[in-house]
Amino acid sequence: MKKKDSAKLSKFLMIGALLGVMFSFIGYFGLDIWLASTQWLLVSAVMALFGVYLKLT
């Protein structure tokens, strides 16, 4: 994977992680969107970890 593609994917994953946290926040008020709040937090954590990994490589 090229460095440019890696940076793009990293940014995409970090934005996805932020969206997951926002979905979790919405789910906290009882409006679960497809997954429960804790599941959104887990998805966000995994996306953020992969985003940071790609940024560092």
C-alpha distance matrix in Angstrom:
0.0 3.8 6.6 8.4 6.5 6.5 10.1 11.0 10.3 12.1 14.9 15.2 15.6 18.1 20.0 20.2 21.5 24.1 25.1 25.6 27.9 29.8 30.3 31.5 33.9 35.2 35.7 37.7 40.4 40.6 38.5 35.8 33.1 32.0 31.3 33.6 33.0 32.0 29.5 27.9 27.8 26.1 23.4 23.0 22.8 20.0 18.0 18.8 17.9 14.4 14.2 15.6 13.4 10.1 12.3 13.4 10.3
3.8 0.0 3.8 5.4 5.3 6.2 8.7 10.0 10.6 12.2 14.4 15.4 16.4 18.4 20.2 21.0 22.4 24.6 25.8 26.7 28.7 30.4 31.3 32.7 34.8 36.2 37.0 38.9 41.4 42.0 39.8 37.4 34.6 33.8 33.3 35.5 34.6 33.8 31.5 29.6 29.3 28.0 25.3 24.4 24.3 21.9 19.6 19.9 19.3 16.0 15.0 16.0 14.4 10.9 11.9 13.2 10.4
6.6 3.8 0.0 3.8 5.5 5.0 6.2 8.7 9.9 10.4 12.4 14.3 15.2 16.5 18.5 19.9 20.9 22.8 24.4 25.5 27.1 28.9 30.2 31.4 33.2 34.8 35.9 37.5 40.1 40.9 38.9 36.7 34.1 33.7 33.0 34.8 33.5 32.8 30.8 28.7 28.1 27.0 24.5 23.2 22.9 21.0 18.5 18.1 17.7 14.9 13.2 13.7 12.6 9.1 9.1 10.4 8.2
8.4 5.4 3.8 0.0 3.8 5.4 5.2 6.4 8.7 9.9 10.9 12.6 14.4 15.6 16.9 18.6 20.2 21.6 22.9 24.5 26.2 27.5 28.9 30.5 32.1 33.5 34.8 36.6 38.9 39.8 37.5 35.5 32.7 32.6 32.2 34.2 33.0 32.6 30.6 28.1 27.9 27.2 24.4 22.9 23.2 21.5 18.6 18.3 18.7 15.9 13.6 14.7 14.4 10.7 10.3 12.6 11.2
6.5 5.3 5.5 3.8 0.0 3.8 5.5 5.1 6.1 8.5 10.0 10.5 12.2 14.3 15.5 16.4 18.3 20.2 21.1 22.4 24.5 25.9 26.8 28.5 30.4 31.5 32.6 34.6 36.9 37.5 35.2 33.0 30.1 29.6 29.4 31.6 30.7 30.3 28.0 25.7 25.8 24.9 21.9 20.8 21.3 19.3 16.3 16.8 17.1 13.9 12.1 14.1 13.5 9.7 10.5 13.1 11.5
6.5 6.2 5.0 5.4 3.8 0.0 3.8 5.5 5.2 6.0 8.7 9.8 10.5 12.3 14.3 15.2 16.4 18.5 19.9 20.8 22.6 24.4 25.5 26.8 28.7 30.2 31.1 32.9 35.5 36.2 34.1 31.8 29.2 28.7 28.0 29.9 28.8 28.1 25.9 23.8 23.4 22.4 19.7 18.5 18.5 16.5 13.8 13.9 13.8 10.7 9.0 10.6 9.7 5.9 7.0 9.6 8.1
10.1 8.7 6.2 5.2 5.5 3.8 0.0 3.8 5.5 5.0 6.3 8.7 9.9 10.7 12.4 14.2 15.3 16.8 18.5 19.9 21.3 22.9 24.4 25.8 27.3 28.9 30.2 31.8 34.2 35.3 33.3 31.3 28.8 28.8 28.1 29.8 28.2 27.8 26.1 23.5 23.0 22.5 20.0 18.1 18.3 17.0 14.0 13.3 13.9 11.5 8.7 9.9 10.4 7.0 6.1 9.3 9.3
11.0 10.0 8.7 6.4 5.1 5.5 3.8 0.0 3.8 5.4 5.2 6.3 8.7 10.1 10.8 12.4 14.3 15.6 16.7 18.4 20.3 21.3 22.6 24.5 26.0 27.2 28.6 30.5 32.7 33.5 31.2 29.3 26.5 26.6 26.3 28.3 27.0 27.1 25.1 22.3 22.4 22.1 19.1 17.4 18.4 17.1 13.6 13.7 15.0 12.4 9.7 11.9 12.7 9.4 9.2 12.8 12.6
10.3 10.6 9.9 8.7 6.1 5.2 5.5 3.8 0.0 3.8 5.4 5.0 6.1 8.6 9.9 10.4 12.2 14.3 15.2 16.3 18.5 19.9 20.8 22.4 24.4 25.6 26.5 28.5 30.9 31.5 29.3 27.0 24.3 24.0 23.5 25.6 24.5 24.3 22.1 19.6 19.7 19.0 16.0 14.8 15.7 13.8 10.5 11.3 12.4 9.4 7.3 10.3 10.7 7.6 8.8 12.2 11.9
12.1 12.2 10.4 9.9 8.5 6.0 5.0 5.4 3.8 0.0 3.8 5.4 5.2 6.2 8.7 9.8 10.6 12.5 14.3 15.2 16.7 18.6 19.9 21.1 22.8 24.5 25.5 27.1 29.7 30.6 28.8 26.6 24.3 24.3 23.3 24.9 23.3 22.8 21.1 18.6 18.0 17.5 15.0 13.1 13.4 12.2 9.0 8.5 9.6 7.4 4.3 6.8 8.1 5.6 5.8 9.5 10.2
14.9 14.4 12.4 10.9 10.0 8.7 6.3 5.2 5.4 3.8 0.0 3.8 5.5 5.2 6.2 8.5 9.8 10.7 12.4 14.2 15.5 16.7 18.4 20.0 21.3 22.8 24.3 25.9 28.1 29.3 27.3 25.6 23.1 23.7 23.0 24.5 22.8 22.9 21.4 18.4 18.0 18.3 15.7 13.3 14.4 13.9 10.3 9.6 11.8 10.4 6.8 9.1 11.3 9.2 8.4 12.1 13.4
15.2 15.4 14.3 12.6 10.5 9.8 8.7 6.3 5.0 5.4 3.8 0.0 3.8 5.5 5.2 6.2 8.7 10.0 10.6 12.3 14.4 15.4 16.4 18.4 20.0 21.1 22.3 24.4 26.5 27.3 25.0 23.1 20.3 20.6 20.3 22.3 21.0 21.3 19.4 16.4 16.8 16.9 13.8 12.0 13.8 13.0 9.2 9.8 12.4 10.5 7.8 11.1 12.9 10.8 11.1 14.8 15.6
15.6 16.4 15.2 14.4 12.2 10.5 9.9 8.7 6.1 5.2 5.5 3.8 0.0 3.8 5.4 4.9 6.1 8.7 9.7 10.3 12.4 14.2 15.1 16.3 18.4 19.8 20.6 22.5 25.0 25.7 23.8 21.5 19.1 19.1 18.2 19.9 18.5 18.4 16.4 13.7 13.7 13.5 10.5 8.8 10.2 9.2 5.4 6.3 8.8 7.2 5.2 8.8 10.5 9.4 10.3 13.5 14.5
18.1 18.4 16.5 15.6 14.3 12.3 10.7 10.1 8.6 6.2 5.2 5.5 3.8 0.0 3.8 5.3 5.0 6.3 8.7 9.7 10.7 12.5 14.3 15.3 16.7 18.6 19.8 21.2 23.7 24.9 23.2 21.4 19.4 20.1 18.9 20.0 18.0 17.9 16.7 13.7 13.0 13.5 11.3 8.4 9.6 10.0 6.6 5.4 8.7 8.6 5.7 8.0 10.9 10.5 10.1 13.2 15.2
20.0 20.2 18.5 16.9 15.5 14.3 12.4 10.8 9.9 8.7 6.2 5.2 5.4 3.8 0.0 3.8 5.4 5.1 6.3 8.6 9.9 10.6 12.4 14.2 15.4 16.6 18.3 20.0 22.0 23.3 21.2 19.7 17.5 18.5 18.0 19.3 17.4 18.2 16.9 13.5 13.5 14.8 12.2 9.4 11.8 12.4 8.9 8.7 12.2 11.9 9.2 11.8 14.6 13.7 13.3 16.7 18.5
20.2 21.0 19.9 18.6 16.4 15.2 14.2 12.4 10.4 9.8 8.5 6.2 4.9 5.3 3.8 0.0 3.8 5.4 5.0 6.2 8.7 9.8 10.4 12.3 14.2 15.2 16.2 18.3 20.6 21.2 19.1 17.1 14.7 15.2 14.6 16.3 14.9 15.6 13.8 10.5 11.2 12.1 9.0 7.1 10.1 10.2 6.9 8.1 11.5 11.1 9.5 12.6 14.8 14.2 14.8 18.0 19.3
21.5 22.4 20.9 20.2 18.3 16.4 15.3 14.3 12.2 10.6 9.8 8.7 6.1 5.0 5.4 3.8 0.0 3.8 5.4 5.0 6.3 8.7 9.8 10.5 12.5 14.3 15.1 16.6 19.2 20.2 18.7 16.7 15.0 15.7 14.2 15.1 13.0 13.2 12.0 8.8 8.4 9.4 7.2 4.1 6.8 8.0 5.5 5.6 9.2 10.0 8.8 11.1 13.6 14.0 14.4 17.0 18.9
24.1 24.6 22.8 21.6 20.2 18.5 16.8 15.6 14.3 12.5 10.7 10.0 8.7 6.3 5.1 5.4 3.8 0.0 3.8 5.3 5.1 6.3 8.7 9.8 10.6 12.5 14.2 15.3 17.6 19.1 17.6 16.3 14.8 16.4 15.3 15.8 13.3 14.1 13.7 10.1 9.7 11.9 10.3 6.9 9.6 11.6 9.2 8.5 12.3 13.3 11.4 13.2 16.3 16.6 16.2 19.0 21.3
25.1 25.8 24.4 22.9 21.1 19.9 18.5 16.7 15.2 14.3 12.4 10.6 9.7 8.7 6.3 5.0 5.4 3.8 0.0 3.8 5.4 5.0 6.2 8.5 9.8 10.5 12.2 14.2 16.0 17.1 15.0 13.6 11.7 13.4 12.9 13.9 12.0 13.7 12.8 9.0 10.0 12.3 10.1 7.9 11.4 12.8 10.4 11.0 14.6 15.1 13.6 16.1 18.8 18.7 18.8 21.8 23.7
25.6 26.7 25.5 24.5 22.4 20.8 19.9 18.4 16.3 15.2 14.2 12.3 10.3 9.7 8.6 6.2 5.0 5.3 3.8 0.0 3.8 5.4 5.0 6.1 8.6 9.8 10.3 12.3 14.8 15.4 13.7 11.7 10.1 11.3 10.0 10.7 8.9 10.1 9.1 5.3 6.5 8.7 6.8 5.2 8.9 10.4 9.0 10.1 13.3 14.2 13.6 15.9 18.3 18.8 19.3 22.0 23.8
27.9 28.7 27.1 26.2 24.5 22.6 21.3 20.3 18.5 16.7 15.5 14.4 12.4 10.7 9.9 8.7 6.3 5.1 5.4 3.8 0.0 3.8 5.4 4.9 6.2 8.7 9.7 10.5 13.2 14.6 13.7 12.3 11.8 13.7 11.8 11.4 8.4 9.6 10.0 6.6 6.0 9.3 8.9 6.3 9.0 11.7 10.9 10.6 13.8 15.6 14.8 16.3 19.1 20.0 20.1 22.4 24.7
29.8 30.4 28.9 27.5 25.9 24.4 22.9 21.3 19.9 18.6 16.7 15.4 14.2 12.5 10.6 9.8 8.7 6.3 5.0 5.4 3.8 0.0 3.8 5.3 5.0 6.3 8.5 9.8 11.5 13.2 11.7 11.2 10.5 13.2 12.3 12.1 9.5 11.8 12.3 8.7 9.3 12.7 11.8 9.7 12.7 15.1 13.8 13.8 17.2 18.6 17.4 19.1 22.1 22.6 22.4 25.1 27.4
30.3 31.3 30.2 28.9 26.8 25.5 24.4 22.6 20.8 19.9 18.4 16.4 15.1 14.3 12.4 10.4 9.8 8.7 6.2 5.0 5.4 3.8 0.0 3.8 5.4 5.0 6.1 8.6 10.3 10.9 9.0 7.8 6.8 9.4 8.8 9.0 7.2 10.1 10.0 6.7 8.7 11.7 10.7 9.8 13.1 15.0 14.0 14.9 18.1 19.2 18.6 20.8 23.3 23.7 24.1 26.8 28.7
31.5 32.7 31.4 30.5 28.5 26.8 25.8 24.5 22.4 21.1 20.0 18.4 16.3 15.3 14.2 12.3 10.5 9.8 8.5 6.1 4.9 5.3 3.8 0.0 3.8 5.4 4.9 6.2 9.1 9.9 9.3 7.9 8.4 10.6 8.6 7.3 4.2 6.9 8.0 5.4 6.3 9.8 10.0 9.2 11.8 14.3 14.2 14.7 17.5 19.2 19.0 20.7 23.1 24.2 24.6 26.9 29.0
33.9 34.8 33.2 32.1 30.4 28.7 27.3 26.0 24.4 22.8 21.3 20.0 18.4 16.7 15.4 14.2 12.5 10.6 9.8 8.6 6.2 5.0 5.4 3.8 0.0 3.8 5.4 5.1 7.2 9.4 9.3 9.4 10.4 13.4 11.9 10.3 7.1 9.8 11.6 9.2 9.3 13.0 13.5 12.0 14.3 17.2 16.8 16.7 19.7 21.7 21.0 22.4 25.2 26.2 26.2 28.5 30.9
35.2 36.2 34.8 33.5 31.5 30.2 28.9 27.2 25.6 24.5 22.8 21.1 19.8 18.6 16.6 15.2 14.3 12.5 10.5 9.8 8.7 6.3 5.0 5.4 3.8 0.0 3.8 5.4 5.7 7.2 6.0 7.0 8.0 11.5 11.0 9.9 8.0 11.5 12.7 10.3 11.7 15.1 15.0 14.1 16.9 19.4 18.7 19.2 22.3 23.8 23.1 24.9 27.6 28.3 28.4 31.0 33.2
35.7 37.0 35.9 34.8 32.6 31.1 30.2 28.6 26.5 25.5 24.3 22.3 20.6 19.8 18.3 16.2 15.1 14.2 12.2 10.3 9.7 8.5 6.1 4.9 5.4 3.8 0.0 3.8 5.3 5.1 4.7 4.3 6.7 9.5 8.4 6.5 5.2 8.9 10.2 8.8 10.6 13.6 13.9 13.8 16.4 18.6 18.6 19.5 22.2 23.8 23.7 25.5 27.9 28.8 29.4 31.7 33.7
37.7 38.9 37.5 36.6 34.6 32.9 31.8 30.5 28.5 27.1 25.9 24.4 22.5 21.2 20.0 18.3 16.6 15.3 14.2 12.3 10.5 9.8 8.6 6.2 5.1 5.4 3.8 0.0 3.8 5.5 7.2 7.7 10.5 13.1 11.4 8.6 6.2 9.1 11.6 10.7 11.2 14.4 15.6 15.1 17.1 19.8 20.2 20.4 23.0 25.0 24.9 26.3 28.8 30.1 30.4 32.5 34.8
40.4 41.4 40.1 38.9 36.9 35.5 34.2 32.7 30.9 29.7 28.1 26.5 25.0 23.7 22.0 20.6 19.2 17.6 16.0 14.8 13.2 11.5 10.3 9.1 7.2 5.7 5.3 3.8 0.0 3.8 5.8 8.1 11.0 14.1 13.4 11.0 9.5 12.7 14.9 13.8 14.7 18.0 18.8 18.3 20.5 23.2 23.2 23.6 26.3 28.2 27.9 29.4 32.0 33.1 33.2 35.5 37.8
40.6 42.0 40.9 39.8 37.5 36.2 35.3 33.5 31.5 30.6 29.3 27.3 25.7 24.9 23.3 21.2 20.2 19.1 17.1 15.4 14.6 13.2 10.9 9.9 9.4 7.2 5.1 5.5 3.8 0.0 3.8 5.8 9.3 11.9 11.4 9.2 9.1 12.4 14.0 13.5 15.2 17.9 18.6 18.8 21.2 23.4 23.6 24.6 27.1 28.7 28.8 30.6 32.9 33.9 34.5 36.8 38.8
38.5 39.8 38.9 37.5 35.2 34.1 33.3 31.2 29.3 28.8 27.3 25.0 23.8 23.2 21.2 19.1 18.7 17.6 15.0 13.7 13.7 11.7 9.0 9.3 9.3 6.0 4.7 7.2 5.8 3.8 0.0 3.8 6.3 9.4 10.0 9.1 9.4 13.0 13.7 12.6 15.0 17.7 17.5 17.8 20.7 22.5 22.3 23.5 26.3 27.5 27.3 29.5 31.8 32.4 33.0 35.6 37.5
35.8 37.4 36.7 35.5 33.0 31.8 31.3 29.3 27.0 26.6 25.6 23.1 21.5 21.4 19.7 17.1 16.7 16.3 13.6 11.7 12.3 11.2 7.8 7.9 9.4 7.0 4.3 7.7 8.1 5.8 3.8 0.0 3.8 6.1 6.2 5.7 6.9 10.4 10.4 9.7 12.5 14.7 14.4 15.3 18.1 19.6 19.6 21.2 23.7 24.8 25.0 27.3 29.3 29.9 30.9 33.4 35.0
33.1 34.6 34.1 32.7 30.1 29.2 28.8 26.5 24.3 24.3 23.1 20.3 19.1 19.4 17.5 14.7 15.0 14.8 11.7 10.1 11.8 10.5 6.8 8.4 10.4 8.0 6.7 10.5 11.0 9.3 6.3 3.8 0.0 3.8 5.5 7.2 8.5 11.7 10.6 9.2 12.6 14.4 13.2 14.2 17.4 18.4 17.8 19.8 22.5 23.0 23.1 25.7 27.6 27.9 29.0 31.7 33.0
32.0 33.8 33.7 32.6 29.6 28.7 28.8 26.6 24.0 24.3 23.7 20.6 19.1 20.1 18.5 15.2 15.7 16.4 13.4 11.3 13.7 13.2 9.4 10.6 13.4 11.5 9.5 13.1 14.1 11.9 9.4 6.1 3.8 0.0 3.8 7.0 9.6 11.8 9.7 9.3 13.0 13.8 12.4 14.4 17.4 17.6 17.4 19.9 22.2 22.3 22.9 25.8 27.2 27.4 29.0 31.6 32.6
31.3 33.3 33.0 32.2 29.4 28.0 28.1 26.3 23.5 23.3 23.0 20.3 18.2 18.9 18.0 14.6 14.2 15.3 12.9 10.0 11.8 12.3 8.8 8.6 11.9 11.0 8.4 11.4 13.4 11.4 10.0 6.2 5.5 3.8 0.0 3.8 6.6 8.2 6.0 6.4 9.9 10.5 9.8 12.0 14.6 15.1 15.5 17.8 19.8 20.4 21.3 23.8 25.2 25.9 27.5 29.8 30.9
33.6 35.5 34.8 34.2 31.6 29.9 29.8 28.3 25.6 24.9 24.5 22.3 19.9 20.0 19.3 16.3 15.1 15.8 13.9 10.7 11.4 12.1 9.0 7.3 10.3 9.9 6.5 8.6 11.0 9.2 9.1 5.7 7.2 7.0 3.8 0.0 3.8 5.6 5.3 6.4 8.9 10.1 10.8 12.4 14.5 15.7 16.7 18.4 20.3 21.6 22.5 24.5 26.0 27.2 28.6 30.6 32.1
33.0 34.6 33.5 33.0 30.7 28.8 28.2 27.0 24.5 23.3 22.8 21.0 18.5 18.0 17.4 14.9 13.0 13.3 12.0 8.9 8.4 9.5 7.2 4.2 7.1 8.0 5.2 6.2 9.5 9.1 9.4 6.9 8.5 9.6 6.6 3.8 0.0 3.8 5.4 5.1 6.4 8.8 10.0 10.6 12.5 14.5 15.4 16.4 18.5 20.3 20.8 22.4 24.4 25.8 26.7 28.6 30.5
32.0 33.8 32.8 32.6 30.3 28.1 27.8 27.1 24.3 22.8 22.9 21.3 18.4 17.9 18.2 15.6 13.2 14.1 13.7 10.1 9.6 11.8 10.1 6.9 9.8 11.5 8.9 9.1 12.7 12.4 13.0 10.4 11.7 11.8 8.2 5.6 3.8 0.0 3.8 5.4 5.0 6.4 8.7 9.8 10.6 12.6 14.3 15.2 16.6 18.7 19.8 21.1 22.7 24.5 25.6 27.1 29.0
29.5 31.5 30.8 30.6 28.0 25.9 26.1 25.1 22.1 21.1 21.4 19.4 16.4 16.7 16.9 13.8 12.0 13.7 12.8 9.1 10.0 12.3 10.0 8.0 11.6 12.7 10.2 11.6 14.9 14.0 13.7 10.4 10.6 9.7 6.0 5.3 5.4 3.8 0.0 3.8 5.3 5.0 6.2 8.5 9.8 10.8 12.3 14.1 15.4 16.8 18.2 20.0 21.3 22.8 24.3 26.0 27.4
27.9 29.6 28.7 28.1 25.7 23.8 23.5 22.3 19.6 18.6 18.4 16.4 13.7 13.7 13.5 10.5 8.8 10.1 9.0 5.3 6.6 8.7 6.7 5.4 9.2 10.3 8.8 10.7 13.8 13.5 12.6 9.7 9.2 9.3 6.4 6.4 5.1 5.4 3.8 0.0 3.8 5.4 5.1 6.1 8.6 10.0 10.5 12.0 14.2 15.5 16.1 18.1 19.9 21.0 22.2 24.3 25.9
27.8 29.3 28.1 27.9 25.8 23.4 23.0 22.4 19.7 18.0 18.0 16.8 13.7 13.0 13.5 11.2 8.4 9.7 10.0 6.5 6.0 9.3 8.7 6.3 9.3 11.7 10.6 11.2 14.7 15.2 15.0 12.5 12.6 13.0 9.9 8.9 6.4 5.0 5.3 3.8 0.0 3.8 5.5 5.0 6.1 8.7 9.8 10.3 12.2 14.3 15.0 16.3 18.2 19.9 20.7 22.4 24.4
26.1 28.0 27.0 27.2 24.9 22.4 22.5 22.1 19.0 17.5 18.3 16.9 13.5 13.5 14.8 12.1 9.4 11.9 12.3 8.7 9.3 12.7 11.7 9.8 13.0 15.1 13.6 14.4 18.0 17.9 17.7 14.7 14.4 13.8 10.5 10.1 8.8 6.4 5.0 5.4 3.8 0.0 3.8 5.4 5.1 6.3 8.6 9.8 10.6 12.5 14.1 15.4 16.6 18.5 19.9 21.3 22.9
23.4 25.3 24.5 24.4 21.9 19.7 20.0 19.1 16.0 15.0 15.7 13.8 10.5 11.3 12.2 9.0 7.2 10.3 10.1 6.8 8.9 11.8 10.7 10.0 13.5 15.0 13.9 15.6 18.8 18.6 17.5 14.4 13.2 12.4 9.8 10.8 10.0 8.7 6.2 5.1 5.5 3.8 0.0 3.8 5.5 5.3 6.2 8.6 10.0 10.8 12.1 14.3 15.4 16.6 18.3 20.2 21.4
23.0 24.4 23.2 22.9 20.8 18.5 18.1 17.4 14.8 13.1 13.3 12.0 8.8 8.4 9.4 7.1 4.1 6.9 7.9 5.2 6.3 9.7 9.8 9.2 12.0 14.1 13.8 15.1 18.3 18.8 17.8 15.3 14.2 14.4 12.0 12.4 10.6 9.8 8.5 6.1 5.0 5.4 3.8 0.0 3.8 5.5 5.1 6.0 8.5 10.0 10.3 12.1 14.1 15.3 16.2 18.3 20.0
22.8 24.3 22.9 23.2 21.3 18.5 18.3 18.4 15.7 13.4 14.4 13.8 10.2 9.6 11.8 10.1 6.8 9.6 11.4 8.9 9.0 12.7 13.1 11.8 14.3 16.9 16.4 17.1 20.5 21.2 20.7 18.1 17.4 17.4 14.6 14.5 12.5 10.6 9.8 8.6 6.1 5.1 5.5 3.8 0.0 3.8 5.5 5.1 6.1 8.7 9.7 10.5 12.2 14.2 15.2 16.6 18.5
20.0 21.9 21.0 21.5 19.3 16.5 17.0 17.1 13.8 12.2 13.9 13.0 9.2 10.0 12.4 10.2 8.0 11.6 12.8 10.4 11.7 15.1 15.0 14.3 17.2 19.4 18.6 19.8 23.2 23.4 22.5 19.6 18.4 17.6 15.1 15.7 14.5 12.6 10.8 10.0 8.7 6.3 5.3 5.5 3.8 0.0 3.8 5.4 5.1 6.3 8.5 10.0 10.6 12.3 14.2 15.5 16.7
18.0 19.6 18.5 18.6 16.3 13.8 14.0 13.6 10.5 9.0 10.3 9.2 5.4 6.6 8.9 6.9 5.5 9.2 10.4 9.0 10.9 13.8 14.0 14.2 16.8 18.7 18.6 20.2 23.2 23.6 22.3 19.6 17.8 17.4 15.5 16.7 15.4 14.3 12.3 10.5 9.8 8.6 6.2 5.1 5.5 3.8 0.0 3.8 5.5 5.3 6.0 8.6 9.8 10.6 12.2 14.3 15.5
18.8 19.9 18.1 18.3 16.8 13.9 13.3 13.7 11.3 8.5 9.6 9.8 6.3 5.4 8.7 8.1 5.6 8.5 11.0 10.1 10.6 13.8 14.9 14.7 16.7 19.2 19.5 20.4 23.6 24.6 23.5 21.2 19.8 19.9 17.8 18.4 16.4 15.2 14.1 12.0 10.3 9.8 8.6 6.0 5.1 5.4 3.8 0.0 3.8 5.5 4.9 6.1 8.5 9.8 10.4 12.3 14.3
17.9 19.3 17.7 18.7 17.1 13.8 13.9 15.0 12.4 9.6 11.8 12.4 8.8 8.7 12.2 11.5 9.2 12.3 14.6 13.3 13.8 17.2 18.1 17.5 19.7 22.3 22.2 23.0 26.3 27.1 26.3 23.7 22.5 22.2 19.8 20.3 18.5 16.6 15.4 14.2 12.2 10.6 10.0 8.5 6.1 5.1 5.5 3.8 0.0 3.8 5.4 5.2 6.1 8.7 9.9 10.7 12.5
14.4 16.0 14.9 15.9 13.9 10.7 11.5 12.4 9.4 7.4 10.4 10.5 7.2 8.6 11.9 11.1 10.0 13.3 15.1 14.2 15.6 18.6 19.2 19.2 21.7 23.8 23.8 25.0 28.2 28.7 27.5 24.8 23.0 22.3 20.4 21.6 20.3 18.7 16.8 15.5 14.3 12.5 10.8 10.0 8.7 6.3 5.3 5.5 3.8 0.0 3.8 5.5 4.9 6.1 8.5 9.9 10.6
14.2 15.0 13.2 13.6 12.1 9.0 8.7 9.7 7.3 4.3 6.8 7.8 5.2 5.7 9.2 9.5 8.8 11.4 13.6 13.6 14.8 17.4 18.6 19.0 21.0 23.1 23.7 24.9 27.9 28.8 27.3 25.0 23.1 22.9 21.3 22.5 20.8 19.8 18.2 16.1 15.0 14.1 12.1 10.3 9.7 8.5 6.0 4.9 5.4 3.8 0.0 3.8 5.4 5.3 6.2 8.8 10.2
15.6 16.0 13.7 14.7 14.1 10.6 9.9 11.9 10.3 6.8 9.1 11.1 8.8 8.0 11.8 12.6 11.1 13.2 16.1 15.9 16.3 19.1 20.8 20.7 22.4 24.9 25.5 26.3 29.4 30.6 29.5 27.3 25.7 25.8 23.8 24.5 22.4 21.1 20.0 18.1 16.3 15.4 14.3 12.1 10.5 10.0 8.6 6.1 5.2 5.5 3.8 0.0 3.8 5.5 5.0 6.2 8.7
13.4 14.4 12.6 14.4 13.5 9.7 10.4 12.7 10.7 8.1 11.3 12.9 10.5 10.9 14.6 14.8 13.6 16.3 18.8 18.3 19.1 22.1 23.3 23.1 25.2 27.6 27.9 28.8 32.0 32.9 31.8 29.3 27.6 27.2 25.2 26.0 24.4 22.7 21.3 19.9 18.2 16.6 15.4 14.1 12.2 10.6 9.8 8.5 6.1 4.9 5.4 3.8 0.0 3.8 5.4 5.3 6.4
10.1 10.9 9.1 10.7 9.7 5.9 7.0 9.4 7.6 5.6 9.2 10.8 9.4 10.5 13.7 14.2 14.0 16.6 18.7 18.8 20.0 22.6 23.7 24.2 26.2 28.3 28.8 30.1 33.1 33.9 32.4 29.9 27.9 27.4 25.9 27.2 25.8 24.5 22.8 21.0 19.9 18.5 16.6 15.3 14.2 12.3 10.6 9.8 8.7 6.1 5.3 5.5 3.8 0.0 3.8 5.4 5.2
12.3 11.9 9.1 10.3 10.5 7.0 6.1 9.2 8.8 5.8 8.4 11.1 10.3 10.1 13.3 14.8 14.4 16.2 18.8 19.3 20.1 22.4 24.1 24.6 26.2 28.4 29.4 30.4 33.2 34.5 33.0 30.9 29.0 29.0 27.5 28.6 26.7 25.6 24.3 22.2 20.7 19.9 18.3 16.2 15.2 14.2 12.2 10.4 9.9 8.5 6.2 5.0 5.4 3.8 0.0 3.8 5.6
13.4 13.2 10.4 12.6 13.1 9.6 9.3 12.8 12.2 9.5 12.1 14.8 13.5 13.2 16.7 18.0 17.0 19.0 21.8 22.0 22.4 25.1 26.8 26.9 28.5 31.0 31.7 32.5 35.5 36.8 35.6 33.4 31.7 31.6 29.8 30.6 28.6 27.1 26.0 24.3 22.4 21.3 20.2 18.3 16.6 15.5 14.3 12.3 10.7 9.9 8.8 6.2 5.3 5.4 3.8 0.0 3.8
10.3 10.4 8.2 11.2 11.5 8.1 9.3 12.6 11.9 10.2 13.4 15.6 14.5 15.2 18.5 19.3 18.9 21.3 23.7 23.8 24.7 27.4 28.7 29.0 30.9 33.2 33.7 34.8 37.8 38.8 37.5 35.0 33.0 32.6 30.9 32.1 30.5 29.0 27.4 25.9 24.4 22.9 21.4 20.0 18.5 16.7 15.5 14.3 12.5 10.6 10.2 8.7 6.4 5.2 5.6 3.8 0.0
